Amino acid sequence: MKKSFEIENPDFELSPHTGMTRQHYIDCARYILERAFTHVDSLETPMVFPKVPGKTYPQPDDPDWRHRSLEFEALERTFTLAGPLIHTDPDVRINNIKLRDYYCLHLYNAFTPGHPNSLPLPEDLPDSNYQFTCEFGGLFKTLLLMPDTIWPCFTQKQRDEMAKTISKWAHHRTTQNNWRIFNIVTLSFLKKYGYGIDDELLKSHLLWVASYHSGNGWYLEQTYNYYSISLFIVYTTIWNRTFGDDYYPGIADIIEKSAQKLMESITSFFGRDGYVNMWSRSICYRTWVSGAFPVAFMLKEKTSLDAGWARRLCSGSLLQFVTREEFYYNDIPSLGFYRQQEYMVQNYSCAASPFLMFLPFICLALPDNAPFWTAKENDGMWENLGNNSTKVILDHPGLVLVNHGKTGTSEIIPGKVYYNDPNYSKLVYNTHFPWEDHNPEGGTAMEYCFRSVDPRDVRGDDVNFYLTGNAVDNNSDKNQLYTISQSMMYNGVRDDVIYRQAIMRRPPNNGVGYIIDLADITVPGGVIRIDRSRLAFEYELTLGHFGMPHIGGNKAEVDRFEDDYKKVITASIPGRSIAMVIYNGWDRVDTLVHKNRNAEADESTVIYAYKRRMEKNPAMELMISAFLHKMDNGAFTDDELSPVEDIRIMDITPSGSVLGAEITLFTGKKYLIDFKDIDGKRSC
């Protein structure tokens, strides 16, 4: 078997960028399933993938139901590929096993109590929510969209037997937001096929889901993340067309409008070549967000999304992964991003979880003559972007999307971050520089890292910094480590400047003395940072650039120089380079080699800026820097490393704010950095 997926007979007439056509999607689905079915000996063999060491489930001391969940997740999530293949060819076989027969048999076994492979029922478990609910939602989303795949193969007696288990899980407890969609989909499937349900419960779930709509086509999901697209838009649009339009047209209209709004910005999340940005939790789901592209052509009203561009991005995102040998682990997609990697995985995942990344294969439910398949691939807005950069501002989820024509990369600049989690808290996420894990020793990539040198923290007393002198839960050993921002606030975009705040310590000991006010000016291939430190006591601070992976064990080449105006440090690997230019507010630039923190390699180099302030009452400072990146082998030119022509720092700005600046770029364009009333403009 080939070590990774290869496009055979690419069609560069229809798809000049990727060569991918509808047939190649079918070929890709077959290839992935052929590797997965190496773990299946016969029609009767349940699908069980080797357990992955680490934090994923099941753990050695887990109860039996957790192992049943592992098997059911493998069965359901591989159906994300198998369902569309059966839809296109009912007789399709993988490793000489007829897929329709296989999934009919094992789903029937799972849903009929008393069978050795049957699922537990909710009443047999402690009252809680379980992974089974999630998988029911995934399965019945597929069966609503492609009912011809397996449901007609069951007798009425078999359907009635299975409906009992399905109904119990459909009516069972769920979690507070996106999981309601799983119950909605399952309840709707039952009702559509004539089974009684609690209609008031279904209506309640629907109203709850609609209540989370926040604007710009986005929904609240703990924080804002890809779940808003893949579940709140993709799953619910399928629900709309297959059930909601007929039974709940009011809710369906809300979903339709939000989906149409999302399509106005969805393309800006992807690089020119279709690369997905490694952002938010459940990173192993990777391309599931690309499911929005085929869904755009399931909307009731014509989408604003160009079909040729949509397929180009969808195909490019899949090729980003399936063509890499290191992507496969035990013959299935790895628990990581590009490869098996523990640090970015959540404990609710198992070996089968990554198969959700194949959600975009719902495109095979579109007819052969759908625009998604017939339009010629194109690069959309990239074709006219040139070396410029463009921004899309999503105020409601607090996201700014930047597309860099100069480099072909896309960036997510997050603003509403509720906790200290590298999945969300990085200053920026770039499609071609995946984020690195936090380094407690400082120098974390694309983060401000803070360490208190306040003697009270060093001693471990007076955590509240009040007048009592009492020690309150202050761990001196823990205080010796660098920490990333504990939350981030979005303060809006004014005069083309993005304003945010990084809160470096939580209550009760943050008061208003641990704030970094952030101001970003996006430029082609990078950003100018003018950040105001409001850190009240003795501290150390680092600010890292993107991590540079040591591909093939080859270290990044680092260069540095300085003059009276700036300090410069660069790092490069074949095909990629980064540069940090420091103008004000830092002591030095430096470099660290990290181990086991990078998504692409075991080692990586991070270039970073460092400062130490030992005054009992440090002054506020403006920390001014430029962060640049390139996607070629050329060295940075002197002009590229001189993006700022002039800096005028103001103790008091014309508006009456304090410590701002006027920045003049080498293009001659001027920006006023004014933090006036920034605390009052917070949103999170």
VOGUKOL-345980 format. One line per 4 residues: number of its first residue (from 1); their letters; for each residue x, y negated, z of C-alpha. Coordinates in nm, 3 decimals. Each point is the difference from the previous one (the first is absolute). Layout:
<nodes>
NUM) a) X,Y,Z | ...
</nodes>
This chain:
<nodes>
1) mkks) 0.000,0.000,0.000 | 0.121,-0.351,-0.076 | 0.135,-0.189,0.298 | -0.231,-0.295,-0.062
5) feie) -0.276,-0.103,-0.236 | 0.102,-0.090,-0.354 | -0.216,-0.157,-0.268 | -0.005,0.225,-0.303
9) npdf) -0.083,-0.154,-0.338 | -0.051,-0.354,0.133 | -0.232,-0.221,-0.202 | 0.181,-0.330,-0.030
13) elsp) -0.256,-0.124,-0.252 | -0.287,-0.004,0.250 | 0.220,-0.035,0.307 | 0.316,-0.186,-0.102
17) htgm) 0.121,-0.046,0.359 | -0.054,0.343,0.158 | -0.099,0.237,-0.280 | -0.280,0.129,0.227
21) trqh) -0.339,0.094,-0.145 | -0.299,0.185,0.143 | 0.163,0.332,-0.093 | 0.311,-0.093,0.196
25) yidc) -0.214,-0.064,0.309 | -0.134,0.353,-0.042 | 0.354,0.130,-0.048 | 0.117,-0.182,0.313
29) aryi) -0.288,0.137,0.210 | 0.079,0.350,-0.121 | 0.369,-0.039,0.078 | -0.063,-0.118,0.358
33) lera) -0.251,0.280,0.065 | 0.226,0.265,-0.153 | 0.261,-0.089,0.259 | -0.259,-0.010,0.279
37) fthv) -0.137,0.341,-0.099 | 0.340,0.161,0.046 | -0.125,0.024,0.360 | -0.312,0.196,-0.112
41) dsle) 0.050,0.369,-0.083 | -0.350,0.085,-0.120 | -0.358,-0.118,-0.030 | -0.064,0.107,0.361
45) tpmv) 0.306,-0.170,0.150 | -0.087,-0.316,0.199 | 0.206,-0.305,-0.087 | 0.255,-0.049,0.276
49) fpkv) 0.309,-0.212,-0.051 | 0.312,0.037,0.213 | -0.010,-0.215,0.311 | 0.230,-0.300,0.002
53) pgkt) 0.220,-0.051,0.307 | -0.045,-0.329,0.184 | -0.298,-0.197,0.120 | -0.256,0.129,-0.250
57) ypqp) -0.273,0.244,0.097 | -0.041,0.275,0.099 | 0.241,0.003,0.289 | 0.101,0.334,0.159
61) ddpd) -0.237,-0.036,0.295 | -0.297,-0.130,-0.201 | -0.337,0.181,0.032 | -0.126,0.234,-0.273
65) wrhr) -0.232,-0.258,-0.155 | 0.302,-0.212,-0.085 | 0.133,0.283,-0.217 | -0.340,0.036,-0.168
69) slef) 0.016,-0.372,-0.070 | 0.340,0.051,-0.165 | -0.148,0.259,-0.236 | -0.314,-0.200,-0.076
73) eale) 0.203,-0.312,-0.074 | 0.212,0.197,-0.248 | -0.311,0.142,-0.167 | -0.182,-0.333,-0.023
77) rtft) 0.289,-0.225,-0.097 | 0.126,0.228,-0.274 | -0.357,-0.013,-0.133 | 0.081,-0.366,-0.073
81) lagp) 0.189,0.147,-0.297 | -0.190,0.325,-0.046 | -0.341,-0.167,-0.020 | 0.089,-0.224,-0.296
85) liht) 0.171,0.295,-0.175 | -0.308,0.219,0.042 | -0.213,-0.291,-0.125 | 0.205,-0.014,-0.322
89) dpdv) 0.027,0.378,-0.039 | -0.224,0.227,0.212 | 0.216,0.301,-0.083 | 0.332,-0.157,0.093
93) rinn) 0.246,0.236,0.169 | 0.307,-0.074,0.210 | 0.250,0.282,0.050 | -0.265,0.235,-0.143
97) iklr) -0.257,-0.105,0.262 | -0.321,-0.154,-0.130 | -0.030,-0.325,0.192 | -0.380,-0.008,0.005
101) dyyc) -0.016,0.350,0.152 | 0.272,-0.083,0.251 | -0.157,-0.316,0.138 | -0.351,0.145,-0.001
105) lhly) 0.117,0.299,0.202 | 0.202,-0.188,0.257 | -0.245,-0.285,0.049 | -0.278,0.253,0.049
109) naft) 0.215,0.182,0.257 | 0.079,-0.327,0.176 | -0.367,-0.104,0.023 | -0.158,0.331,0.110
113) pghp) 0.028,0.062,0.376 | 0.135,0.338,0.095 | 0.251,0.030,-0.281 | 0.362,0.026,0.124
117) nslp) 0.081,-0.317,-0.195 | -0.311,-0.196,0.096 | 0.030,-0.345,0.150 | -0.087,-0.053,0.365
121) lped) -0.325,-0.181,0.065 | -0.006,-0.329,0.192 | -0.190,0.154,0.291 | 0.279,0.255,0.045
125) lpds) 0.259,-0.274,0.057 | 0.039,-0.276,0.259 | -0.207,-0.303,-0.098 | 0.237,-0.204,-0.211
129) nyqf) 0.075,-0.082,-0.362 | 0.198,0.247,-0.211 | 0.190,0.017,-0.328 | -0.276,0.219,-0.143
133) tcef) -0.222,-0.308,-0.043 | 0.263,-0.168,-0.215 | 0.032,0.303,-0.225 | -0.377,0.035,-0.038
137) gglf) -0.007,-0.356,-0.127 | 0.275,0.069,-0.252 | -0.164,0.318,-0.125 | -0.349,-0.141,-0.044
141) ktll) 0.129,-0.318,-0.160 | 0.142,0.228,-0.271 | -0.317,0.211,-0.020 | -0.221,-0.308,-0.028
145) lmpd) 0.210,-0.124,-0.291 | 0.049,0.342,-0.166 | -0.287,0.221,0.120 | 0.053,0.239,-0.292
149) tiwp) 0.329,0.127,0.144 | -0.116,0.253,0.257 | -0.340,-0.084,0.154 | -0.205,0.164,-0.283
153) cftq) 0.196,0.321,0.053 | -0.156,0.065,0.340 | -0.334,0.173,0.040 | -0.274,-0.181,0.188
157) kqrd) 0.052,0.241,0.288 | 0.372,-0.083,0.013 | -0.072,-0.373,-0.013 | -0.245,0.031,0.288
161) emak) 0.253,0.195,0.204 | 0.273,-0.259,-0.060 | -0.231,-0.296,0.058 | -0.028,0.084,0.369
165) tisk) 0.372,-0.054,0.062 | 0.014,-0.297,-0.236 | -0.292,-0.166,0.177 | 0.141,0.046,0.346
169) wahh) 0.324,-0.172,-0.094 | -0.180,-0.266,-0.203 | -0.204,-0.098,0.307 | 0.288,0.026,0.246
173) rttq) 0.189,-0.278,0.174 | 0.235,-0.206,-0.216 | 0.251,-0.279,0.055 | -0.079,-0.369,-0.011
177) nnwr) 0.053,-0.112,-0.359 | 0.134,0.178,-0.312 | -0.097,0.346,0.124 | -0.366,-0.098,-0.013
181) ifni) 0.041,0.024,-0.377 | 0.072,0.373,0.036 | -0.327,0.051,0.189 | -0.183,-0.219,-0.254
185) vtls) 0.127,0.204,-0.294 | -0.078,0.335,0.164 | -0.346,-0.103,0.121 | -0.078,-0.140,-0.344
189) flkk) 0.106,0.321,-0.172 | -0.232,0.201,0.224 | -0.293,-0.233,-0.062 | 0.062,-0.005,-0.376
193) ygyg) -0.025,0.379,-0.011 | -0.317,0.022,0.204 | 0.120,0.050,0.357 | -0.144,-0.192,0.292
197) idde) 0.221,-0.255,0.170 | -0.030,-0.271,0.262 | -0.080,-0.291,-0.233 | 0.036,-0.254,0.279
201) llks) 0.351,0.123,0.073 | 0.095,-0.031,-0.368 | -0.144,-0.352,-0.010 | 0.186,-0.091,0.318
205) hllw) 0.333,0.120,-0.142 | -0.065,-0.200,-0.318 | -0.073,-0.320,0.189 | 0.309,0.048,0.213
209) vasy) 0.219,0.044,-0.308 | -0.148,-0.305,-0.171 | 0.064,-0.204,0.314 | 0.376,0.047,-0.041
213) hsgn) 0.010,-0.187,-0.331 | 0.234,-0.292,0.053 | 0.024,-0.169,-0.341 | 0.221,0.022,-0.309
217) gwyl) -0.138,0.354,-0.041 | 0.168,0.110,0.322 | -0.130,0.183,0.308 | 0.140,0.010,0.352
221) eqty) 0.167,0.333,0.083 | 0.177,-0.040,0.337 | 0.211,-0.250,-0.189 | -0.010,-0.067,-0.374
225) nyys) 0.152,0.276,-0.209 | -0.042,0.234,-0.296 | -0.296,0.173,0.165 | -0.201,-0.307,-0.095
229) islf) 0.057,0.085,-0.365 | 0.009,0.379,-0.006 | -0.290,0.068,0.235 | -0.209,-0.316,0.025
233) ivyt) 0.011,-0.055,-0.378 | 0.083,0.330,-0.173 | -0.208,0.237,0.215 | -0.292,-0.240,0.030
237) tiwn) -0.012,-0.082,-0.373 | -0.029,0.372,-0.071 | -0.276,0.008,0.264 | -0.169,-0.294,-0.173
241) rtfg) -0.023,0.165,-0.340 | -0.098,0.343,0.128 | -0.236,-0.086,0.286 | -0.002,-0.356,0.131
245) ddyy) -0.147,-0.169,-0.307 | -0.312,0.216,0.034 | -0.041,0.018,0.377 | 0.163,-0.312,0.146
249) pgia) 0.023,-0.261,-0.279 | 0.059,-0.287,0.244 | 0.311,0.156,0.150 | 0.111,0.118,-0.343
253) diie) -0.018,-0.360,-0.122 | 0.229,-0.114,0.283 | 0.251,0.269,-0.092 | -0.023,-0.082,-0.370
257) ksaq) 0.070,-0.369,0.058 | 0.296,0.069,0.228 | 0.144,0.250,-0.249 | -0.031,-0.251,-0.283
261) klme) 0.178,-0.256,0.217 | 0.279,0.243,0.085 | 0.064,0.065,-0.369 | 0.102,-0.365,-0.040
265) sits) 0.315,0.062,0.206 | 0.065,0.376,0.000 | 0.260,-0.017,-0.278 | 0.217,-0.238,0.204
269) ffgr) 0.073,0.277,0.250 | 0.202,0.191,-0.261 | 0.337,-0.059,-0.162 | 0.022,-0.057,-0.374
273) dgyv) 0.078,0.371,-0.047 | -0.292,0.103,0.223 | 0.206,0.059,0.314 | -0.199,0.024,0.323
277) nmws) 0.110,-0.204,0.298 | 0.093,0.199,0.311 | -0.228,-0.183,0.242 | -0.241,0.078,0.286
281) rsic) -0.056,0.334,0.168 | -0.056,0.340,-0.162 | 0.291,-0.064,-0.232 | -0.003,0.360,-0.120
285) yrtw) -0.325,-0.080,-0.185 | 0.206,-0.219,-0.235 | -0.204,-0.035,-0.320 | -0.348,0.037,0.150
289) vsga) -0.037,-0.377,-0.037 | 0.029,0.053,-0.378 | -0.342,0.162,0.019 | -0.133,-0.354,-0.034
293) fpva) 0.096,-0.001,-0.368 | -0.238,0.273,-0.125 | -0.264,-0.121,0.246 | 0.006,-0.338,-0.172
297) fmlk) -0.162,0.173,-0.297 | -0.269,0.157,0.216 | -0.136,-0.338,0.105 | -0.352,-0.096,-0.103
301) ekts) 0.109,-0.328,-0.154 | 0.296,-0.025,-0.238 | 0.323,-0.043,0.193 | 0.241,-0.287,-0.054
305) ldag) 0.284,0.253,0.002 | 0.168,0.070,-0.334 | -0.029,0.373,-0.072 | 0.340,0.036,-0.168
309) warr) 0.173,-0.173,0.289 | -0.197,0.205,0.253 | 0.112,0.331,-0.154 | 0.357,-0.127,-0.035
313) lcsg) 0.017,-0.082,0.372 | -0.180,0.317,0.106 | 0.232,0.218,-0.210 | 0.310,-0.190,0.109
317) sllq) -0.085,0.048,0.366 | -0.033,0.377,-0.043 | 0.323,0.025,-0.198 | 0.173,-0.193,0.279
321) fvtr) -0.023,0.319,0.208 | -0.083,0.316,-0.193 | 0.309,-0.033,-0.224 | 0.242,0.006,0.298
325) eefy) 0.144,0.332,0.115 | 0.038,-0.117,0.361 | -0.373,-0.080,0.012 | -0.079,0.372,0.036
329) yndi) 0.051,0.187,0.326 | -0.101,0.366,0.023 | -0.136,-0.047,-0.354 | -0.256,-0.260,0.109
333) pslg) 0.015,-0.379,0.041 | 0.221,-0.089,0.294 | -0.106,-0.177,0.318 | 0.171,-0.327,-0.069
337) fyrq) 0.019,-0.242,-0.290 | 0.261,0.112,-0.251 | 0.110,0.298,0.208 | -0.054,0.182,0.328
341) qeym) 0.047,-0.266,0.268 | -0.119,0.022,0.359 | 0.002,-0.362,0.109 | -0.279,-0.118,-0.229
345) vqny) -0.241,0.287,0.075 | -0.296,-0.010,0.241 | -0.092,0.278,0.241 | -0.344,0.043,-0.160
349) scaa) 0.165,0.128,-0.318 | 0.084,0.357,-0.096 | 0.181,0.164,-0.290 | -0.310,-0.028,-0.223
353) spfl) -0.075,-0.365,0.073 | 0.195,-0.147,-0.295 | -0.241,0.155,-0.250 | -0.232,-0.292,0.066
357) mflp) 0.245,-0.199,-0.215 | -0.164,0.162,-0.303 | -0.324,-0.191,0.052 | 0.065,-0.180,-0.336
361) ficl) -0.081,0.328,-0.178 | -0.365,-0.094,0.034 | 0.086,-0.163,-0.334 | -0.068,0.343,-0.155
365) alpd) -0.366,-0.052,0.085 | -0.004,-0.288,-0.249 | -0.110,0.107,-0.350 | 0.260,0.039,-0.274
369) napf) -0.123,-0.319,-0.167 | 0.020,-0.213,0.315 | 0.208,-0.318,-0.040 | 0.235,0.134,0.268
373) wtak) 0.105,0.269,-0.250 | -0.035,-0.174,-0.334 | 0.159,-0.341,0.066 | 0.364,-0.049,-0.099
377) endg) 0.237,-0.039,0.294 | 0.118,-0.352,0.070 | 0.179,-0.192,0.274 | -0.279,-0.244,0.071
381) mwen) 0.110,-0.328,0.153 | 0.363,0.116,0.009 | 0.021,-0.046,-0.377 | -0.021,-0.379,0.038
385) lgnn) 0.164,-0.041,0.341 | 0.356,-0.024,-0.127 | 0.245,-0.079,0.281 | -0.265,-0.174,0.207
389) stkv) -0.177,0.127,0.309 | -0.369,-0.018,0.075 | -0.197,0.018,0.325 | -0.343,0.135,0.088
393) ildh) -0.127,-0.129,0.334 | -0.248,0.218,0.189 | -0.089,-0.216,0.297 | -0.250,0.240,0.152
397) pglv) 0.231,0.298,0.054 | 0.290,-0.245,0.040 | 0.203,0.141,-0.287 | 0.205,-0.179,-0.263
401) lvnh) 0.097,0.202,-0.308 | 0.301,-0.109,-0.202 | 0.091,0.129,-0.345 | 0.356,-0.076,-0.108
405) gktg) 0.031,-0.015,-0.377 | 0.377,-0.029,0.033 | 0.033,0.339,0.169 | -0.326,0.184,-0.075
409) tsei) -0.060,0.054,0.370 | -0.311,-0.079,0.201 | -0.014,-0.101,0.365 | -0.253,0.006,0.279
413) ipgk) 0.043,-0.278,0.256 | -0.214,0.101,0.300 | -0.150,-0.248,0.242 | -0.250,0.170,0.232
417) vyyn) 0.193,0.264,0.194 | -0.134,0.110,0.337 | 0.289,0.207,0.133 | 0.370,0.078,-0.031
421) dpny) -0.001,0.257,-0.277 | 0.246,-0.006,-0.293 | -0.282,0.128,-0.221 | -0.148,-0.349,0.030
425) sklv) 0.240,-0.239,0.175 | 0.271,-0.052,-0.262 | 0.037,-0.353,-0.128 | -0.051,0.127,-0.353
429) ynth) -0.047,0.335,-0.178 | 0.150,0.052,-0.345 | -0.094,0.272,-0.250 | 0.363,0.076,-0.086
433) fpwe) 0.161,-0.040,0.345 | -0.197,0.232,0.232 | 0.009,-0.101,0.363 | 0.235,0.142,0.261
437) dhnp) -0.073,0.112,0.352 | 0.078,-0.229,0.294 | 0.352,-0.001,0.146 | -0.010,-0.069,0.378
441) eggt) 0.361,-0.119,-0.026 | -0.103,-0.292,-0.223 | 0.035,-0.073,-0.367 | -0.332,0.160,-0.095
445) amey) -0.084,-0.044,-0.366 | -0.249,-0.278,-0.082 | -0.085,-0.072,0.363 | 0.084,-0.253,0.264
449) cfrs) 0.154,0.200,0.285 | -0.001,-0.156,0.347 | 0.198,0.085,0.312 | -0.034,-0.194,0.320
453) vdpr) 0.321,-0.108,0.173 | -0.198,-0.175,0.274 | 0.172,0.111,0.324 | -0.340,0.077,0.150
457) dvrg) -0.063,0.253,-0.277 | 0.354,0.135,0.027 | -0.055,0.057,0.372 | -0.350,0.134,-0.058
461) ddvn) -0.191,-0.244,0.219 | -0.257,-0.278,-0.028 | -0.155,0.128,-0.319 | -0.273,-0.263,0.010
465) fylt) 0.246,-0.289,0.032 | -0.238,-0.155,0.249 | 0.084,-0.147,0.339 | -0.047,0.308,0.214
469) gnav) 0.337,0.162,-0.058 | -0.175,0.338,-0.001 | 0.109,0.276,-0.233 | -0.291,0.127,-0.210
473) dnns) 0.060,0.298,-0.228 | 0.323,-0.129,-0.150 | 0.237,0.269,-0.124 | 0.355,-0.136,-0.019
477) dknq) 0.122,0.293,-0.213 | -0.279,-0.052,-0.250 | 0.079,-0.370,-0.011 | 0.346,0.077,-0.134
481) lyti) -0.151,0.117,-0.328 | -0.103,-0.216,-0.291 | -0.373,-0.014,-0.069 | -0.194,-0.106,-0.307
485) sqsm) -0.295,-0.238,0.001 | -0.285,0.123,0.217 | -0.263,-0.157,-0.224 | -0.022,-0.243,-0.289
489) myng) -0.243,-0.283,-0.064 | -0.112,-0.137,-0.335 | -0.016,-0.379,-0.016 | -0.088,-0.055,-0.364
493) vrdd) 0.168,-0.127,-0.315 | 0.040,-0.377,-0.027 | 0.169,-0.188,-0.282 | 0.134,0.331,-0.136
497) viyr) 0.167,0.092,0.334 | -0.107,0.319,0.181 | -0.031,-0.052,0.377 | 0.000,0.281,0.256
501) qaim) 0.112,0.058,0.358 | 0.198,0.291,0.141 | -0.080,0.058,0.369 | 0.309,0.162,0.148
505) rrpp) -0.132,0.097,0.345 | -0.341,0.104,0.125 | -0.191,-0.129,0.303 | 0.043,-0.034,0.288
509) nngv) 0.355,-0.115,-0.075 | -0.036,-0.171,-0.335 | -0.181,-0.317,0.102 | 0.087,-0.230,-0.287
513) gyii) 0.372,0.050,0.033 | 0.059,0.281,-0.248 | -0.126,-0.132,-0.331 | 0.171,-0.024,-0.338
517) dlad) -0.195,-0.221,-0.240 | 0.048,0.129,-0.354 | -0.006,-0.199,-0.323 | 0.059,0.176,-0.334
521) itvp) 0.067,-0.164,-0.334 | -0.011,0.266,-0.269 | 0.250,-0.039,-0.285 | 0.078,0.225,-0.298
525) ggvi) 0.154,0.315,0.142 | -0.026,-0.100,0.364 | -0.105,-0.241,0.270 | 0.131,-0.305,0.183
529) ridr) -0.061,0.039,0.373 | -0.035,-0.306,0.224 | -0.088,0.146,0.339 | -0.028,-0.188,0.328
533) srla) 0.118,0.179,0.314 | -0.195,-0.074,0.316 | 0.182,0.244,0.225 | 0.008,-0.139,0.351
537) feye) 0.284,0.178,0.179 | 0.335,0.165,-0.073 | -0.023,0.235,-0.296 | 0.161,0.174,-0.296
541) ltlg) -0.167,0.021,-0.340 | 0.067,0.183,-0.326 | -0.170,-0.029,-0.337 | 0.057,0.277,-0.254
545) hfgm) -0.038,0.022,-0.376 | -0.129,0.308,-0.186 | 0.190,0.318,0.075 | 0.223,0.123,-0.283
549) phig) 0.000,0.382,-0.025 | 0.325,0.186,-0.053 | -0.119,0.194,-0.304 | 0.211,0.312,-0.051
553) gnka) 0.197,-0.089,0.314 | 0.149,-0.310,-0.165 | 0.006,-0.299,0.234 | -0.129,-0.340,-0.103
557) evdr) 0.263,-0.249,-0.105 | -0.001,-0.303,0.230 | 0.146,-0.343,-0.075 | -0.007,-0.319,0.202
561) fedd) 0.122,-0.356,-0.022 | -0.083,-0.339,0.148 | 0.051,-0.369,-0.054 | -0.090,-0.314,0.191
565) ykkv) -0.363,0.033,-0.103 | -0.087,0.369,0.026 | 0.100,0.356,0.092 | -0.063,0.272,-0.261
569) itas) -0.003,0.378,0.025 | -0.098,0.241,-0.276 | -0.043,0.376,-0.030 | -0.038,0.203,-0.317
573) ipgr) -0.058,0.353,-0.124 | -0.041,0.103,-0.365 | -0.310,-0.173,-0.134 | -0.074,-0.207,0.311
577) siam) 0.155,-0.292,0.186 | -0.102,-0.221,0.290 | 0.137,-0.326,0.134 | -0.049,-0.198,0.320
581) viyn) 0.090,-0.369,-0.002 | 0.009,-0.169,0.342 | -0.028,-0.378,0.028 | -0.093,-0.080,0.358
585) gwdr) -0.073,0.149,0.343 | 0.218,0.313,-0.004 | 0.345,0.083,0.137 | 0.114,0.251,-0.259
589) vdtl) -0.093,0.257,-0.261 | 0.092,0.364,0.043 | -0.068,0.354,-0.116 | -0.100,0.333,0.156
593) vhkn) -0.011,0.354,-0.134 | -0.316,0.178,0.113 | -0.055,0.374,0.017 | -0.337,0.170,-0.056
597) rnae) -0.199,-0.322,-0.024 | -0.035,-0.047,-0.376 | -0.273,0.148,-0.223 | 0.239,0.090,-0.281
601) ades) 0.327,0.112,0.159 | 0.146,0.129,0.325 | 0.221,-0.308,0.030 | -0.061,-0.361,-0.090
605) tviy) 0.159,-0.341,0.031 | -0.181,-0.298,0.150 | 0.133,-0.353,-0.029 | -0.128,-0.229,0.272
609) aykr) 0.036,-0.334,0.177 | 0.077,-0.028,0.372 | -0.027,-0.266,0.269 | 0.048,-0.014,0.377
613) rmek) -0.130,-0.282,0.217 | 0.108,-0.002,0.365 | -0.146,-0.330,0.121 | -0.255,0.038,0.278
617) npam) -0.234,-0.211,-0.212 | 0.101,0.044,-0.366 | -0.104,-0.268,-0.244 | -0.240,0.073,-0.284
621) elmi) 0.182,0.062,-0.326 | -0.078,0.030,-0.368 | 0.143,0.321,-0.142 | 0.037,-0.060,-0.372
625) safl) 0.099,0.277,-0.239 | -0.055,0.142,-0.348 | -0.072,0.368,-0.059 | 0.057,0.109,-0.359
629) hkmd) -0.014,0.328,-0.192 | 0.091,0.124,-0.348 | -0.092,0.313,-0.193 | 0.303,0.032,-0.226
633) ngaf) 0.374,0.057,0.020 | 0.098,-0.362,-0.046 | 0.159,-0.199,0.282 | -0.179,-0.302,0.141
637) tdde) 0.106,-0.318,-0.173 | 0.103,-0.315,0.185 | -0.326,-0.162,-0.109 | -0.206,0.293,0.133
641) lspv) 0.182,-0.023,0.334 | -0.076,-0.374,0.019 | -0.380,-0.010,-0.002 | -0.015,-0.294,0.245
645) edir) 0.141,-0.334,-0.109 | -0.078,-0.210,0.307 | -0.133,0.040,0.354 | -0.129,-0.288,0.207
649) imdi) -0.088,0.109,0.354 | -0.246,-0.226,0.182 | -0.050,-0.014,0.374 | -0.339,-0.155,-0.074
653) tpsg) -0.180,0.051,-0.331 | -0.220,-0.265,-0.165 | -0.309,0.178,0.134 | 0.122,-0.031,0.358
657) svlg) 0.112,0.361,0.038 | 0.342,0.092,0.136 | 0.302,0.169,-0.153 | -0.088,0.036,-0.365
661) aeit) 0.197,-0.046,-0.319 | -0.006,-0.118,-0.356 | 0.153,0.264,-0.227 | 0.111,-0.081,-0.353
665) lftg) 0.060,0.299,-0.224 | 0.258,0.010,-0.278 | -0.293,-0.042,-0.242 | -0.066,-0.339,0.156
669) kkyl) -0.328,0.108,0.155 | -0.052,-0.130,0.356 | -0.182,0.172,0.285 | -0.103,-0.151,0.332
673) idfk) 0.016,0.250,0.285 | -0.243,-0.126,0.261 | -0.108,0.217,0.293 | -0.265,-0.249,0.115
677) didg) -0.269,0.168,0.211 | 0.124,0.342,-0.101 | -0.113,0.156,0.327 | -0.353,-0.120,-0.066
681) krsc) 0.000,0.151,-0.348 | 0.066,0.356,0.117 | -0.209,0.284,-0.134 | 0.054,0.367,0.064
</nodes>
